């Protein structure tokens, strides 16, 4: 969808800014989806998610909390596995993050190693652009 840049907000705190690729900018449907997705993302909050701070659909971009740390995919590739205590902390954090997402009535359909950032104090689930209303989801048991 785009690229993520490190920036700073007016107060000086670091933020992540996702710039949308040019081919999406002219797509009215994309901008409408982005607007809906940002509204939905703002309803999710929790210790294990990265909050959406601001966004603009006319010239699409999105700002969220900056999470310092590698993605889960980068970490696993670098160390070829994680210690048991790290896996337990990861499982607990992701379970809490998904519970926060579901409590907001949404389903995160992009749960993958690149969308899990490993912060010093636990994992953060990011990239809420792939969420849909839970009522549209089909569960298979």
C-alpha positions as CSV (number, residue, x, y, z in Angstrom):
1,X,0.0,0.0,0.0
2,X,2.9,2.4,0.7
3,X,6.0,3.0,2.7
4,X,6.4,3.8,6.3
5,X,8.6,6.7,7.4
6,X,9.8,7.8,10.8
7,X,8.8,11.4,11.7
8,X,8.1,13.5,14.8
9,X,4.8,15.1,15.9
10,X,4.5,18.7,17.0
11,X,5.3,17.7,20.6
12,X,8.5,16.0,19.5
13,X,7.4,12.4,20.0
14,X,8.3,9.9,17.3
15,X,5.5,8.7,15.0
16,X,5.3,6.3,12.0
17,X,3.9,7.9,8.9
18,X,2.5,5.6,6.2
19,X,2.6,7.3,2.8
20,X,0.2,5.8,0.3
21,X,1.6,4.8,-3.2
22,X,0.7,7.2,-6.0
23,X,-1.4,4.6,-7.9
24,X,-3.9,4.6,-4.9
25,X,-4.1,8.4,-4.6
26,X,-6.4,8.8,-7.6
27,X,-8.7,5.9,-6.5
28,X,-11.8,7.3,-4.9
29,X,-12.8,3.8,-3.7
30,X,-9.5,3.4,-2.0
31,X,-9.7,6.8,-0.3
32,X,-13.3,5.9,0.9
33,X,-12.0,2.5,2.3
34,X,-9.1,4.3,4.0
35,X,-11.5,6.7,5.6
36,X,-13.6,3.8,7.0
37,X,-10.5,1.8,8.1
38,X,-9.1,4.8,10.0
39,X,-12.4,5.3,11.7
40,X,-12.5,1.7,12.7
41,X,-8.8,1.7,13.8
42,X,-9.5,4.6,16.1
43,X,-11.9,2.4,18.1
44,X,-9.2,0.0,19.0
45,X,-7.0,0.7,22.0
46,X,-4.9,-1.5,24.2
47,X,-1.4,-2.1,25.5
48,X,-0.5,-4.4,22.6
49,X,-1.7,-2.3,19.6
50,X,-0.3,0.8,18.0
51,X,-2.8,3.6,18.0
52,X,-3.7,5.5,14.8
53,X,-3.1,9.1,15.6
54,X,-4.1,11.0,12.4
55,X,-4.9,10.4,8.8
56,X,-6.1,12.1,5.6
57,X,-8.0,10.4,2.8
58,X,-7.9,13.3,0.3
59,X,-4.1,12.9,-0.1
60,X,-3.8,9.5,1.6
61,X,-1.5,9.1,4.6
62,X,-1.7,7.7,8.0
63,X,0.1,8.5,11.3
64,X,0.4,6.0,14.1
65,X,2.4,5.5,17.3
66,X,6.0,4.7,16.6
67,X,7.0,1.3,17.9
68,X,10.7,0.8,18.4
69,X,11.7,-2.8,17.7
70,X,12.0,-5.3,14.9
71,X,9.1,-7.1,13.4
72,X,8.5,-10.7,14.5
73,X,9.6,-11.9,11.0
74,X,12.9,-10.0,11.3
75,X,13.5,-11.3,14.8
76,X,12.8,-15.0,13.8
77,X,15.1,-14.7,10.7
78,X,17.9,-13.1,12.8
79,X,17.9,-15.7,15.6
80,X,16.3,-18.7,13.9
81,X,13.8,-19.1,16.8
82,X,12.7,-17.4,20.0
83,X,13.2,-18.5,23.6
84,X,10.3,-20.0,25.4
85,X,9.7,-17.0,27.7
86,X,9.6,-14.7,24.6
87,X,7.1,-16.9,22.9
88,X,4.9,-16.9,26.0
89,X,5.0,-13.1,26.2
90,X,4.3,-12.9,22.4
91,X,1.3,-15.2,22.7
92,X,-0.2,-13.3,25.7
93,X,0.3,-9.9,24.0
94,X,-1.1,-11.0,20.7
95,X,-4.1,-12.6,22.4
96,X,-4.8,-9.4,24.3
97,X,-4.4,-7.3,21.1
98,X,-6.8,-9.5,19.2
99,X,-9.3,-9.4,22.1
100,X,-9.1,-5.5,21.9
101,X,-9.7,-5.7,18.1
102,X,-12.6,-8.0,18.5
103,X,-14.1,-6.0,21.4
104,X,-14.2,-3.1,18.9
105,X,-16.3,-5.4,16.6
106,X,-13.5,-5.9,14.1
107,X,-11.4,-8.7,12.7
108,X,-7.7,-8.1,11.8
109,X,-7.3,-10.0,8.6
110,X,-3.5,-9.3,8.3
111,X,-2.1,-11.1,11.3
112,X,1.4,-12.1,10.0
113,X,5.0,-11.7,11.3
114,X,5.6,-8.4,9.6
115,X,2.5,-6.8,11.3
116,X,3.8,-7.7,14.8
117,X,6.4,-5.4,16.2
118,X,8.5,-6.5,19.1
119,X,8.8,-3.5,21.5
120,X,10.9,-3.6,24.7
121,X,7.7,-4.0,26.8
122,X,5.9,-6.6,24.6
123,X,4.5,-7.1,21.1
124,X,2.4,-4.5,19.2
125,X,-0.1,-5.5,16.5
126,X,0.0,-3.0,13.7
127,X,-1.4,-2.3,10.2
128,X,-5.1,-1.9,10.9
129,X,-5.8,-1.3,7.3
130,X,-6.6,-4.9,6.8
131,X,-9.4,-5.1,9.3
132,X,-13.1,-5.5,8.4
133,X,-16.3,-5.3,10.5
134,X,-16.7,-8.6,12.4
135,X,-20.2,-9.0,11.1
136,X,-18.7,-9.6,7.6
137,X,-16.3,-12.2,8.8
138,X,-16.9,-15.9,8.5
139,X,-15.6,-18.1,11.3
140,X,-14.6,-21.7,10.6
141,X,-14.2,-24.0,13.6
